[in-house]
Amino acid sequence: MSKEKDFVKEITSREEDSSQWYVDIIRKAEMADYSPVRGCMVIRPYGYAIWEAMKAGLDRRIKETGHQNAYFPLFIPESLLQKEAEHVEGFAPEVAWVTQGGNEALSERLVVRPTSEAIICSMYSKWIQSYRDLPVLINQWANVVRWEKVTRPFLRTTEFLWQEGHTAHRTNEEAQEEVMKMLEVYRDFVENDMAIPVIPGRKSDREKFAGAHATYSIEALMQDGKALQAGTSHNLAQHFAKVFDITYLDEDSQLKYVHQTSWGVSTRLVGALIMVHGDNRGLKIPPKIAPIQVVIVPIAPKKAKEMVLDKAYQLKARLSQAGIRVHLDAREEYSPGYKFNDWEMRGVPLRLEVGPRDIENNQAVLVRRDNREKLFAAFDQLEAVVDQLLNSIQNDMLDAARDFMETNSFAAADLAEMEKIITEKRGFVYAWWCGSEECELEAKERMAATIRNIPLDQEGARQRVCSEAKCVHCGRDAQEVAIFARAY
């Protein structure tokens, strides 16, 4: 009994300590644990099942757009990385080096992959010879290592999992089309599968990927008012192609450099899932990416145990046959109340309760995780009702997150107003920006806020701010509205 009481005690309130709340959910929901290696995490089966569900939704979309999966080495020779100075400088503080193999010192240091542009470009220079070889549309699912100083499970770790796409094209127009196509793939997945609203936009030159011509991102807002970069898509132009000599013979018999892109999302999306949807009872997982969409909890007194369990297994078989991911919690060592808390903590979208009285009434009790609403469904209509409820939960979770983002989006006419919003309210701040790095840095130094992106929907962004297009910092004429926020 003491073990049961200890488990179901409340996690740290998000209002009291959001950082501890976040860690408590990860530990208590058994998503991940700290490893003996500093800054690294062990992803436990439930956490990995969530990642696998997310991976499946993304992988399907990536393949539907014509890309193929491949795999490239974890180790990159130093000479390859050093070929591109800006790229090296951008990753230098985060690079982990291998200097010895077995008992022998290596003749050349190896980089443990922080990203794969160098190794992939070296292969593309061998594979691409003619315009007939283009486009090259390759994605890989892999792990990367970045020696982070401050880490937090899923959001920022020394080693993490991700996918990275790397493509090569004949023209810049084709490359740019690819960049925007994949940004839309990310937006579609994060909004429609993860129920997290995002703002697509272009990064400032200061915030773009090292070596890229332009970087685009989708930005999400966490419940603590901080932003999270949920995915990026980069137009690399011909920069890496010229460094690694990736050329092709075109139809006009001229030797030309390819135009490249890269794009990726990582396990930090699992962190976003927690911080956008979670509450003081634990996770809330949108049905589309929930490893378990429905959990059946039988309420079976001893005299009716066999009857209740038989009915529970029948319902499980029916829901499974209908394509619903369902789990029957038949553990005898825990009470129904304990199981309710356990599965609420794990964020299962829908709980189905069945007991003797329910069987007598020929119905099941259904409880939604998102709003804890209790409903009843006749056994003969169960599949249709569950399907309808899962769709409703998915849509309602997106609507709730979108309402939160809208409520916590503001406009600022000058830096003083922005500072007041950032320090007192947090959230997204829309403001005119002249494009200068000096004005961008002023916001970072004064209030630790950065330009998250310049929204693609400039028309919508301009409707949020004052009509006079003057930079939020210097007051000079401005052409674009940017979003400022503190971020992870």
N, C-alpha and C positions, 0 to 999 in steps of 0.2 A: 504493500500500500504506500509506503514512503517513497518508493521509486516512482509510482504513478503520480503522486502529489508533486514531486520534484520536477517531473517532466512538464506538467501542464501549468506550472506557475508562469505568470506573465513575463514576456520579454521586456526589455527596457523600452520605455515609452519613446516614440520618435520625437515627441515634443520636448522631452527631457534631455535626450542625447541621441541625435540622429545617427552619429557614427557608430555608437554602441548598438543601437537598434538594428542597423544594417548588418553588423557582424553577428548579433544574436540570431537573426533570422537565418543566416547562412549556416550557422552551427546547429541550431535546433531543428531546422528542416533537413539537416544532413545533406546539404548541397556540396560543401567543401570543408576542408580543414587545413590548418597550417602544416607545412612540411618541415623537415629538418634543415632544408636549404633556405636561407634568408630570402624573403620576397617571393617565394614560390608556394603554390597551393596544390593540394591533392583534391582533385574533383571527384567527389563520391558518386556512387551510382545514380542517385536521384538528380543531382546537379548535372551529371553527364547526360542523363536521359532528356533533360530539358534542352541541353545544347544539341543533342542528336535530333530532336524534333525541330529545332530552329534550323539546324544544318540541312535537314531534309527539305524544308520549305524553300530555302535559299538555293540549294543545289539544283532543285527542279527548275527554278526560274533561270538560273545561269545556263543550264543545258538547253532550255527552251529558246534562249537567244543565240544558240549556235556554238556555244563554247564547249570545249572538252577538258576533262581533268587530266592532269599529269603530276609528276612529282620531281622536284629538284633537290640536290644535296643540302644537308644542314650546314655543312662547312664550306666557307668561301675563302680562297687564297687571298692573302693580303694584297698581292699585286693587282688582282681584279678590282678590289674595292678602291684602291688608291688611284685607279684610272680616272675617277670622276671626283674632283676636289670638293665641289660644293656638297655632293652626296656624302662624302667621308666626313666633312666638317659637321654636317647636320646630325650624324649619328655617332660621332666620336665619343661623347660622354657616356653613351649607353652600350658601347660595344664590349662583348666578352671575347677574350682571345684564348686560343689553344696554342701552347708553346712547346708541349712535350707529348710524345706518343709512346706509351710503354715506358721504357727506361732511356729513350733517346730524345734529345732535343730536336725539334723540327727545323729543317733548313729554311722553311718559310712559315711564318705565323699563319694560323687559320682563324677566321672570324666565325663565331657561332651566329648563324643567320639572324640579323635584326630585321631584314627585308631582303627580297631576292632579286632586285633589279640587276645587280652585277653578274650573278651567276647565270641568270636567265638570258641576259643580253649576250653573254659570251657564247651561249648555245645558239641563239637566234642568228648571230653572225655566221655560223656554220650552216644552219638549216636554210636560210633565205638566200636565194641566188637570183630568182626571176620574179617578175610580176605575177607569174602563175602560182607562186608559193604564198601569195598574199590573198586575204588577210590571214594572220596567225592569231587564233583565238583560244588561249590556254588559261586555265584556272588551276590552282592547287590548294588543297586543304593541308595545312601544316602547322607546326609550332615555330615560334620565334622567340628570341631572347633579347631583352633590352635591360641593361643594368640600372634599374630604377632606384632612386634614393628613398622615395617614400612610396610604399605600396599599400594596396587595399584589395582584398579578394575580388576577383573578376574585373573590377574597375581599372586597376593598374597593378600588374604583377611582373616579376622579372622574366618569367616564361609564361606565354599565353598561346592559345589556339586561335587560328584565324583562317580565312581564305584570302588569297591574293590572285587577282586576275592580271595577266600581262598580255597585251595584244600589239600587233604590228600591222600597219596599213600603208596603202600607196599614197594617200593624200592627207593633208591636215583636216579637210572637211570630213573624211571618213573617220579619222581619229576622234574628232570633236563629237561626232554623232555617237560614237561608241561611249565616250565619257558620259554624255547626257543620258544615253540609254541605260547604262549601269547605275547611274545615280537614281533614275526612276525605278529600276529594279529594287534598289535598297529602300526607297521611299515606300513602294508598294508592299514590300515584305514587312517592314517595321510597323507601318500603319495598319495594314489589313490582317497580318498574322499575329503581331505582338501587341496590337491595339495601342500603339504609342504614336501620337501625332508628332510630326517633324517639320522643320523648315528647311527646304533645299536652297542652297545658295553657293556663291563663289567666295573662297577664302581670300583675305587680303594677301598681298605679296609677302608680307612679313610672316604670315601664318601658313603659307602654302608649303607643300612637301618639298624637301631638299632636292633640287635638281629638276623640279617640274616647271613647265611653262605656266600652268594654271591648275589650281586645286579646287574642287567642289565638294561640299559636305552636306549631310543632313544633320540638323541640330535638334536635340530633344531637351525638354525641361524636366528636371527631377523635382520631387515634392518638397525638397529643401530650398528650392529656388535657384539652384545651380544648373548650368547647362552641361550637356554631355554630347560630345561629337560621336554620333552613332554610326557613321560610315563616311568614307571618302572615295572620290574618283578623280584621277589625275590625268591631265593632258601633258605628256612628256615631250611633245613636239618631236624634234630631231636631235634633241640634246644628247641622250644616251646613244642614239644610233651613230652619231659622229664620234663619240668617245670609243665605242666598241666596234666601229666599222661595220655596221649592219646596212648593207647596200643590196640593191636589186637591179637587174637589167630590165628597164621598162620597154613597152611596146615600140617606143621610138628609138630603141637601141642605145639609150642614154643610161648611164649608171647613176642611180639616185639613192638617197638615204630614206629609210622607212620613217613613218610617223608612228609614235608609240603611245600607249596608255597603260596605266595600272590602277587598280581599285581593290578595296578590301574592307571587311568588317571582322570583328573579333569577339571573343568571349566576354568583352566588356558589355555586350548586349544583354548578357545574363544579369549583370549588375544593374543595367537600365531597367530591366523587367522588375527587379526588386524595388528600385527607388521610385519608379513611376506608379506602380500598382499596389505595393505592399502596404499593410496597416499594422496596428499594434497587436494583431492576432497572427501575423505572419505573412506568407506569400498570398498573392492572388494571381493565378495564371490564366491567361486567355485560353479558351477551349482549343483554338487551332494549334497551339504549341504545347498543350498540357500532355505530359506523358500518360496521365490518367485523367480522363474527362469526367468519369462518374465513379464514385466509390460507393459500394453497397455495404451498409452496416446492419447486420441482422440483430434484432433485439429479441433474444430468445431465452425465456425462463426455462428451467430444466425440464419441466413437464411438456413444453412445446418446442424443445430444441430441434428435434429431428424434422418436425413439420416446417419450422421457420427456415432452417438451413436448406431443405429441399426446395422451397419456394425461391430462396435467395439465389441458389445455383441455377434455377430455371430462368430467373430474370437476367442473370449474368449472361447466360448462353444466348438469350434473345437479343440483348443489347450488343453483344459482341458480333452476332450474326448480322446486325444492322450496321456494322462498321464503326461502332462507338468503342473507344478505348476505355475498358471498364475493369475494375478490380474489386474483388470480394474480400473484405476483411473478416476472416473467420477465426481470428485469434481468440482463444478462450481465456488467456491470462489477463486480458484487459477489459475493463467495463466499456459499455457504449459511450459514456461520457468522455472517457479517455480517448477513445477512437475519434470522436467528434473533434476534440482539440487537436489531435495528431494530424488529421487530414485537413483541417482548417489551416494549421501551421504550414502544411505543404502546398496549400493553394489550390487543391483540386476544385474545379469549377462547380461541381454538382454532387451533393450527397443524397443517396437514396436509402431511406430507412424502411425496414419491413419487420413487423412483429405479428403476434397472434391476432390482435385487433385489426390490423391492416389487412391480413389475409381474410378475416371474417367480412370486412367491408369491401373486399376485392379491389384494393387500391394500395398504392405506395405513397410514402411521404417523400417529397423532394425539397431540399434546402439549397438555395443558391449561396455560393461563397462570396460573390461580389457585394450583395446587399443583405444577405442572410434572410431573404424572404422564404417563407415556408409555403409549399403548394402541395396539392394532391393530384395524383394521376391514376385513373383506372388501369388495371393491369392490361386490359385488351387494347389500350391506347398508348401504352408506355413508350414505345419507340418514337412515335410521332411527337409526343409531348416533350420527351428528352431532347430530340433533335431541335425542336422549336426553342426550347429553353437555352440550349448551348449557343444557338445563333443569337438569341437575345442578349445573353451574357457577353458574347464577343462584341456586339455592337454597342452595348451600354458601357462597357469598359473603355472603348475608344472615345465615346461621347464624354464620359466623365473626365478622362485625361485631357481631351481637347478643351473642355470647359475650364479645367485648371490652368492650362497654358494660356488661354485667352484672358482669364481673370488676372493672371500674373504677367501680362505683357503690357508695357507702358511706353510712353513717348517722352522724350526730353528735348527741350529747345536749347539748353546750354549745359555746360559741364557741371555746374552747381546743382542743377535739377537732377541730372543723371546720378551724381554722387549721393544725393539724398535718397533716390529710389534704390540704388544698388545697396546702400548700407542699411536702409530701414526696411525695405520690402524684398529686395532681390528680384529674380525673374529676368525676363527679356526686356531690354530697353531699345526701342527704335529711335534712331537719330540720324540727321544728315551728317555726312562725312565728306571732307574735301578730297580724300585720297592720300593725304600725306602721312608718312610714318611717324612724324613728330606728334601729330594730333592723336594718332593711335596709341603711341607710347604714353602720352599724358594720362589717358584713362587708366592704363595699366598701373602706372606709378601711383596715381592718386587713390584708386579704389580697387586695385587688383582685378579689374575687368578687362576683357579682351574683346576684339571684334570676332564674334562667332562666325558670321558670314555676311555677305551682301545678298539678301534674298533675291532669288530669280524673279519672284513676283514683285517687281518694283512698283507696279501700279498699286497693288494692295498695300505695300509698305508705306508708300507716300500718302495714302489716305489716313494713315495713323499719326502722321507727324504734322507740324505746322506747315502752312503753305509756303512760307519764305524759305527757300533752299539755301540755308546758311550753315556752315560746319558747326557742329556742337562745341568744338573747342576754339577754333581761331576766328570764326565768323565769316570766313571767306566763302565765296560761291561754292556750292556743292552740287554734284550731279547724281549722287546715289545715296540711298538710305541703307545704313548698316545696323546690325543687331549686336548690341553689347551685353555682356553678362559675365559673372564669375563662373568658372567652369572647373570640372574635374580634369 
